[in-house]
Amino acid sequence: MRMGRLTVDQLDEHLWQVADVLRGELDASAFPQVVGPLLLLKRASDQPDLFRVPPHARWRAVFEHSPSDPGRALDRALHVLEAENPEHMSGLFRVVNFGSTPSRRVLARLVDHLDQVSLSDDDLDFRDGVGRAFDRFLVRTASLAGTKGADVFVPRAVCRLMTELVDPREGDSVADPHAGWSGMLLQAARYVTEHGGRPTQLKLYGQEKNTAAWLTGRINLLLHGVTGAVVANTEPLTEPLLADGYDLARFDRVLTVPPFSRNYVRHEVSRPERMRYGWVPEGGKKADLMFVQHVLATLRPEGRAAVVAPHGVLFRGGAEGAVRRGLIEDDRLEAVIGLGANVFHGTSIPACVLVLRGVHERRPGERGSVMFVDAEGEVTTSRSKNRLDAQHIAKIAGVFHRREELPGFSRVVSLEEIREQDFTLNIRRYVDADPLAEPLIDIGAALVGGVPWSEIKDHVGRFQAFGIGLGQLFVPDRPGYWKFPAEGHHAVAARIPRLADPRTTSFLDAVRRWWSEQGPLLVELSGTGRLFRSGLRVRLESSFCEELLPLAVLDRYQLLGAFASWWADHDEELRTLDAYGFEEVLGRRRAFRDWTGSPNRLPFVQQGQEASWVLEGLADGLCLHVEQLVSAELRRLVNTYLRWGERYAASMVDLEQQYLEAAHRLRQRITGLGYV
């Protein structure tokens, strides 16, 4: 194992200890403004080939020569760093003033703390490790800051979902006019890498009105090695990005989360031609559709955008209704996706994603329609915040790209139907997400017993997918009805998991067989640095579904969700495998268990067997995710059967017979007591 290298987890913890130093000195929302510049100077000093850093501006020289006034020394060093690298840092540190805040005592402690680690490539696990650790620091800071971080931080899972929806490719221009801490732009770069593209060929643009957030976002990009992004400290309505000093800049992809429910001043809005569909009232905090129109105006003809907005934009009338009607009739709206409540920082209300298109005519099968997706239930709930997980993103994005209609989840709606609804886009008007009402009790079954075939037939396929035949659940009754076996429905329900065991085992064996076929590919890519850049994830995902979908145990989105969750869980291990190979993965697993004091010590692995051992461990992780979904499906089957029992296990005839038997026993008891 490569001893002494700083992992992302270790650096993450080291950075978060800074919060303990800053608490009470600064508001949590201001932590990144202090940590970001320090981290960039330390990284630039420790790894000289990143930027031009004169000797007198390096980390060590600054503090060896100015121990009594670290703030002044830092300010001077940062401005020298900016002056030496104008192509990457022009104007970056103009708002930084360590001479005023934090206090000299606290700043000295921060400097000493960061001085404990080396941020050179030779001492880091991964070249982008500093950027990834800083991004984790931002995630924690946003949670701590609450509403104060809401306008500048977008949950990383939301960034992932929106990027999946617009599908950026190598060579595209991607913009975020409300870039905040640059999470959306970084996710676009990562997405391109995962799909086999070169992120350096992605042209990234952004705007951020909040100067402190703009500073943090630019530093975040630089720490990730993204040096070519153009991010302006301006506001998009009043100062949109220009391509040549006059014409509006236009982009292939736009991803953004504008601030919710804000006011605007009409006479301050430049380039009024952007508001093609009309102006909403200046008061009343209804600028949401102004931001949407700005995005539409900056899309290239074949471009695509994803914009988050509050649900009010979907149904409010008046001027907003007119704007909504215009963009719908011009076929600029591709989809409306409802997200769950309490996902974003600073607000607990549910939001939606509007997927927008450029002016180029859409494909014949898609023209004149809008896809609606009700994904409010696709969240993992927790005490403080709900979150989108990998399996939720896989389902939402998969349904969107396939334009697949799933009952209670997604539906493609024609322009004619939307027109009939007076151009409201309220998702529940078009997708009924309420649980299906149970059918009325069958009178014949209620009177004389049996379970009606009409209620059984739609579920037979699911039972058969697990190798359970109708004859193992019921016995034949009169035409159109089946009845429970003599042992009773509870006994049969308890037996269902055992009946499914052979098929469940066969399915998990198929997962392992599929994985074993992928092993040579991972062996070939290990240690090459090409595992992520080769588009492996996309190929494996497709192959996984192709292999297992015909077995009908899990549906496409369950399979995609299992794979996505597994990949997310093992992301760090896969990165290690990509960079260093199997032996390093094994060494880190052993070191982690030693560090945590786990009683499950890893066995001795002979030299040359590292690959097979690591691959088996990855297979176990994948099977665990699949097995959890299979178990959930079996629970649904058991509950379905028990519900039939609740409805039909006792008929009127049965109840009458039970009454007669009880009455007979009572008479016998009374007679035995001597009463007549």
PEWO-V625354 format. One record per residue. N is the residue number from 1. RES is the residue in one letter. NEAR is the number of other C-alpha atoms within 12 Angstrom. D_FIRST is the distance of its C-alpha to the first C-alpha in whole Angstrom. Layout:
# PEWO-V625354
<<N RES NEAR D_FIRST> <N RES NEAR D_FIRST>>
This chain:
# PEWO-V625354
<<1 M 19 0> <2 R 22 4> <3 M 14 6> <4 G 15 9> <5 R 24 10> <6 L 28 12> <7 T 33 12> <8 V 30 16> <9 D 24 17> <10 Q 24 16> <11 L 34 18> <12 D 28 21> <13 E 23 21> <14 H 30 22> <15 L 39 24> <16 W 31 26> <17 Q 22 27> <18 V 35 29> <19 A 32 31> <20 D 21 32> <21 V 29 33> <22 L 30 35> <23 R 20 37> <24 G 14 40> <25 E 22 40> <26 L 24 40> <27 D 25 40> <28 A 31 37> <29 S 34 38> <30 A 31 38> <31 F 40 34> <32 P 44 33> <33 Q 39 36> <34 V 44 34> <35 V 43 30> <36 G 41 31> <37 P 43 32> <38 L 44 30> <39 L 44 27> <40 L 45 28> <41 L 47 29> <42 K 40 26> <43 R 43 24> <44 A 37 27> <45 S 32 27> <46 D 31 23> <47 Q 27 23> <48 P 23 26> <49 D 14 26> <50 L 27 27> <51 F 30 30> <52 R 28 33> <53 V 31 32> <54 P 26 35> <55 P 19 34> <56 H 23 36> <57 A 33 35> <58 R 32 31> <59 W 40 30> <60 R 30 30> <61 A 23 33> <62 V 30 35> <63 F 27 34> <64 E 19 34> <65 H 19 38> <66 S 21 39> <67 P 22 38> <68 S 17 41> <69 D 24 41> <70 P 36 38> <71 G 33 39> <72 R 27 41> <73 A 33 39> <74 L 44 36> <75 D 32 39> <76 R 30 40> <77 A 39 37> <78 L 42 36> <79 H 31 40> <80 V 29 39> <81 L 39 35> <82 E 30 38> <83 A 23 40> <84 E 21 38> <85 N 23 37> <86 P 18 40> <87 E 18 39> <88 H 27 36> <89 M 33 37> <90 S 23 41> <91 G 25 42> <92 L 36 39> <93 F 36 39> <94 R 23 43> <95 V 24 43> <96 V 32 40> <97 N 27 42> <98 F 33 40> <99 G 23 43> <100 S 21 44> <101 T 26 42> <102 P 30 40> <103 S 23 41> <104 R 23 40> <105 R 22 39> <106 V 28 37> <107 L 34 35> <108 A 30 35> <109 R 23 32> <110 L 35 31> <111 V 36 30> <112 D 23 29> <113 H 26 26> <114 L 33 25> <115 D 24 25> <116 Q 16 22> <117 V 27 19> <118 S 30 19> <119 L 37 19> <120 S 27 18> <121 D 23 16> <122 D 21 14> <123 D 23 13> <124 L 31 13> <125 D 36 11> <126 F 32 14> <127 R 30 18> <128 D 30 20> <129 G 35 18> <130 V 47 21> <131 G 36 23> <132 R 35 22> <133 A 34 21> <134 F 44 25> <135 D 43 26> <136 R 30 25> <137 F 39 27> <138 L 43 30> <139 V 32 30> <140 R 29 30> <141 T 38 32> <142 A 34 35> <143 S 26 35> <144 L 25 36> <145 A 27 38> <146 G 24 40> <147 T 21 43> <148 K 22 42> <149 G 33 39> <150 A 32 41> <151 D 34 42> <152 V 46 39> <153 F 47 36> <154 V 42 36> <155 P 38 34> <156 R 34 31> <157 A 30 32> <158 V 40 35> <159 C 39 34> <160 R 39 32> <161 L 42 35> <162 M 44 38> <163 T 40 35> <164 E 39 35> <165 L 39 39> <166 V 39 40> <167 D 36 37> <168 P 43 37> <169 R 32 36> <170 E 27 35> <171 G 20 38> <172 D 31 39> <173 S 37 40> <174 V 49 39> <175 A 50 41> <176 D 54 41> <177 P 51 44> <178 H 47 42> <179 A 49 39> <180 G 46 38> <181 W 52 35> <182 S 51 34> <183 G 46 32> <184 M 47 34> <185 L 48 34> <186 L 47 30> <187 Q 42 30> <188 A 49 32> <189 A 43 30> <190 R 36 27> <191 Y 35 30> <192 V 36 30> <193 T 30 27> <194 E 34 26> <195 H 28 30> <196 G 24 29> <197 G 27 30> <198 R 26 30> <199 P 34 30> <200 T 25 31> <201 Q 23 34> <202 L 33 35> <203 K 33 37> <204 L 42 37> <205 Y 44 40> <206 G 44 40> <207 Q 43 43> <208 E 39 43> <209 K 30 46> <210 N 29 44> <211 T 29 43> <212 A 32 40> <213 A 41 39> <214 W 39 39> <215 L 39 37> <216 T 44 34> <217 G 47 34> <218 R 47 34> <219 I 45 31> <220 N 43 29> <221 L 42 30> <222 L 41 29> <223 L 37 26> <224 H 35 25> <225 G 31 26> <226 V 35 29> <227 T 29 32> <228 G 25 35> <229 A 36 36> <230 V 36 39> <231 V 46 40> <232 A 35 43> <233 N 33 44> <234 T 24 47> <235 E 30 49> <236 P 40 49> <237 L 39 53> <238 T 25 54> <239 E 24 52> <240 P 38 51> <241 L 35 48> <242 L 23 50> <243 A 14 50> <244 D 9 52> <245 G 10 54> <246 Y 12 56> <247 D 16 55> <248 L 26 53> <249 A 31 49> <250 R 36 48> <251 F 37 45> <252 D 37 44> <253 R 47 42> <254 V 53 42> <255 L 54 40> <256 T 53 41> <257 V 44 42> <258 P 43 45> <259 P 41 47> <260 F 36 49> <261 S 29 52> <262 R 23 53> <263 N 22 56> <264 Y 28 57> <265 V 20 60> <266 R 20 62> <267 H 12 63> <268 E 16 59> <269 V 24 58> <270 S 23 58> <271 R 25 58> <272 P 22 60> <273 E 19 60> <274 R 29 57> <275 M 31 59> <276 R 24 60> <277 Y 28 61> <278 G 26 62> <279 W 33 62> <280 V 34 61> <281 P 24 63> <282 E 22 61> <283 G 15 62> <284 G 16 60> <285 K 21 57> <286 K 32 57> <287 A 35 55> <288 D 41 52> <289 L 48 54> <290 M 43 55> <291 F 43 51> <292 V 49 51> <293 Q 38 54> <294 H 43 52> <295 V 49 49> <296 L 46 51> <297 A 38 53> <298 T 43 50> <299 L 36 49> <300 R 26 49> <301 P 21 51> <302 E 24 49> <303 G 35 46> <304 R 43 45> <305 A 47 44> <306 A 47 43> <307 V 49 45> <308 V 43 44> <309 A 34 48> <310 P 37 49> <311 H 31 52> <312 G 28 55> <313 V 39 55> <314 L 38 55> <315 F 26 58> <316 R 25 60> <317 G 20 63> <318 G 19 66> <319 A 23 64> <320 E 34 61> <321 G 29 62> <322 A 26 64> <323 V 35 60> <324 R 40 59> <325 R 33 61> <326 G 25 61> <327 L 35 57> <328 I 38 58> <329 E 25 61> <330 D 26 59> <331 D 30 56> <332 R 41 54> <333 L 45 52> <334 E 43 50> <335 A 44 49> <336 V 45 49> <337 I 49 46> <338 G 40 46> <339 L 40 43> <340 G 32 43> <341 A 29 44> <342 N 26 42> <343 V 37 39> <344 F 41 40> <345 H 36 40> <346 G 27 43> <347 T 25 45> <348 S 20 45> <349 I 23 47> <350 P 29 46> <351 A 37 46> <352 C 39 46> <353 V 46 45> <354 L 49 47> <355 V 45 46> <356 L 45 48> <357 R 41 49> <358 G 31 51> <359 V 25 54> <360 H 18 54> <361 E 19 55> <362 R 23 53> <363 R 13 53> <364 P 8 56> <365 G 13 55> <366 E 24 53> <367 R 26 56> <368 G 27 58> <369 S 29 56> <370 V 42 53> <371 M 41 50> <372 F 44 50> <373 V 46 47> <374 D 41 47> <375 A 38 44> <376 E 35 45> <377 G 29 43> <378 E 30 40> <379 V 29 38> <380 T 24 36> <381 T 17 38> <382 S 12 37> <383 R 9 39> <384 S 18 38> <385 K 23 38> <386 N 27 38> <387 R 32 35> <388 L 35 35> <389 D 33 32> <390 A 36 30> <391 Q 34 33> <392 H 35 36> <393 I 39 35> <394 A 37 34> <395 K 41 38> <396 I 46 40> <397 A 35 38> <398 G 32 39> <399 V 32 43> <400 F 38 43> <401 H 23 42> <402 R 21 44> <403 R 26 47> <404 E 23 47> <405 E 24 49> <406 L 26 48> <407 P 19 51> <408 G 23 51> <409 F 33 48> <410 S 36 49> <411 R 31 52> <412 V 35 53> <413 V 33 56> <414 S 27 59> <415 L 29 60> <416 E 17 64> <417 E 19 62> <418 I 30 61> <419 R 21 64> <420 E 15 66> <421 Q 21 64> <422 D 23 65> <423 F 34 62> <424 T 31 60> <425 L 44 56> <426 N 28 56> <427 I 39 53> <428 R 26 55> <429 R 25 58> <430 Y 32 56> <431 V 28 53> <432 D 21 55> <433 A 24 51> <434 D 16 53> <435 P 11 53> <436 L 9 55> <437 A 9 59> <438 E 13 59> <439 P 13 62> <440 L 14 65> <441 I 22 66> <442 D 23 68> <443 I 18 71> <444 G 22 72> <445 A 33 69> <446 A 27 69> <447 L 20 73> <448 V 25 72> <449 G 31 69> <450 G 39 66> <451 V 41 63> <452 P 33 64> <453 W 25 63> <454 S 20 63> <455 E 25 60> <456 I 26 58> <457 K 17 58> <458 D 13 55> <459 H 24 53> <460 V 24 53> <461 G 18 51> <462 R 28 48> <463 F 33 49> <464 Q 26 49> <465 A 30 45> <466 F 32 44> <467 G 29 47> <468 I 31 49> <469 G 19 53> <470 L 28 56> <471 G 19 57> <472 Q 26 55> <473 L 38 55> <474 F 31 59> <475 V 23 62> <476 P 20 65> <477 D 19 68> <478 R 16 71> <479 P 15 70> <480 G 19 68> <481 Y 26 66> <482 W 31 64> <483 K 35 64> <484 F 35 61> <485 P 23 61> <486 A 13 63> <487 E 16 60> <488 G 23 59> <489 H 32 57> <490 H 23 55> <491 A 21 54> <492 V 29 53> <493 A 31 51> <494 A 21 49> <495 R 23 49> <496 I 35 47> <497 P 28 44> <498 R 21 44> <499 L 27 46> <500 A 31 44> <501 D 21 41> <502 P 17 41> <503 R 25 41> <504 T 34 38> <505 T 23 36> <506 S 21 37> <507 F 30 36> <508 L 31 33> <509 D 22 32> <510 A 27 33> <511 V 38 30> <512 R 29 28> <513 R 19 30> <514 W 25 30> <515 W 31 26> <516 S 25 26> <517 E 19 28> <518 Q 26 25> <519 G 25 22> <520 P 15 23> <521 L 22 23> <522 L 32 20> <523 V 27 18> <524 E 20 20> <525 L 28 19> <526 S 32 15> <527 G 23 14> <528 T 22 17> <529 G 23 18> <530 R 30 21> <531 L 33 20> <532 F 35 22> <533 R 28 24> <534 S 26 25> <535 G 23 27> <536 L 29 25> <537 R 31 26> <538 V 27 30> <539 R 21 30> <540 L 30 28> <541 E 33 30> <542 S 22 33> <543 S 22 32> <544 F 37 32> <545 C 29 35> <546 E 20 37> <547 E 25 36> <548 L 32 36> <549 L 23 39> <550 P 16 42> <551 L 27 41> <552 A 26 43> <553 V 38 41> <554 L 34 39> <555 D 27 40> <556 R 31 39> <557 Y 35 38> <558 Q 35 36> <559 L 41 34> <560 L 38 33> <561 G 34 33> <562 A 37 30> <563 F 44 28> <564 A 35 28> <565 S 31 27> <566 W 33 24> <567 W 31 23> <568 A 25 23> <569 D 21 21> <570 H 25 18> <571 D 23 19> <572 E 26 15> <573 E 34 13> <574 L 35 16> <575 R 35 15> <576 T 37 11> <577 L 36 12> <578 D 31 15> <579 A 27 13> <580 Y 28 9> <581 G 32 10> <582 F 38 10> <583 E 31 7> <584 E 29 5> <585 V 35 8> <586 L 36 8> <587 G 28 5> <588 R 28 7> <589 R 29 10> <590 R 24 10> <591 A 20 9> <592 F 22 12> <593 R 17 14> <594 D 15 14> <595 W 12 14> <596 T 12 17> <597 G 12 19> <598 S 13 19> <599 P 12 21> <600 N 12 20> <601 R 16 17> <602 L 21 15> <603 P 15 16> <604 F 13 15> <605 V 18 14> <606 Q 12 15> <607 Q 12 13> <608 G 14 15> <609 Q 17 15> <610 E 26 12> <611 A 31 15> <612 S 25 18> <613 W 26 16> <614 V 35 14> <615 L 33 18> <616 E 23 20> <617 G 27 18> <618 L 34 19> <619 A 31 22> <620 D 22 23> <621 G 29 22> <622 L 34 25> <623 C 31 27> <624 L 22 27> <625 H 32 29> <626 V 38 31> <627 E 31 32> <628 Q 23 33> <629 L 29 35> <630 V 33 37> <631 S 26 38> <632 A 18 39> <633 E 27 41> <634 L 34 43> <635 R 21 43> <636 R 20 46> <637 L 33 47> <638 V 31 48> <639 N 22 49> <640 T 27 52> <641 Y 37 53> <642 L 26 54> <643 R 21 55> <644 W 38 58> <645 G 31 59> <646 E 20 59> <647 R 28 62> <648 Y 34 63> <649 A 32 63> <650 A 25 66> <651 S 26 69> <652 M 20 73> <653 V 19 74> <654 D 19 71> <655 L 18 72> <656 E 17 76> <657 Q 15 75> <658 Q 15 73> <659 Y 14 76> <660 L 14 79> <661 E 14 77> <662 A 14 76> <663 A 14 80> <664 H 14 81> <665 R 14 79> <666 L 15 80> <667 R 16 84> <668 Q 15 83> <669 R 14 82> <670 I 13 85> <671 T 12 87> <672 G 11 86> <673 L 10 86> <674 G 9 90> <675 Y 10 90> <676 V 9 92>>
